[in-house]
């Protein structure tokens, strides 16, 4: 999507499309492990639990909130989110 828009020299539209996902991308990489992604999948009922095994550490409450907020910003465009945590 963005690559095609950029190849058509439509940088403004490419930036606008990416901007819809920027906070989500940042939230998915708020920690250096896959736990934010696993938590996002858990919120979508695609993962059984938000708990993880060692050596991974639990996602902090602050970062859980980042994931939920970023998913809320995108939900109308891309998916539905179960927001109970």
Residue pairs with C-beta under 8 A, 6 or more apart in sequence:
1 14
1 17
2 14
2 17
2 18
5 11
5 13
5 14
5 17
6 14
20 73
20 74
20 77
21 74
23 69
23 70
23 73
24 70
24 71
24 73
24 74
26 66
26 70
27 36
27 40
27 63
27 66
27 67
27 69
27 70
27 71
28 36
28 37
28 40
28 67
29 36
30 36
30 63
30 66
30 67
31 57
31 59
31 63
33 56
33 57
34 56
35 52
35 56
35 57
35 58
35 59
36 59
36 63
36 66
36 67
38 47
38 50
38 52
39 50
39 59
39 64
39 67
40 67
40 71
41 47
42 48
42 49
42 50
43 67
43 68
43 71
43 81
43 82
43 83
43 85
44 79
44 80
44 81
44 82
45 82
50 58
50 59
50 64
50 85
51 58
52 58
59 67
64 85
68 81
68 83
68 85
71 79
71 81
71 83
72 81
72 83
75 81
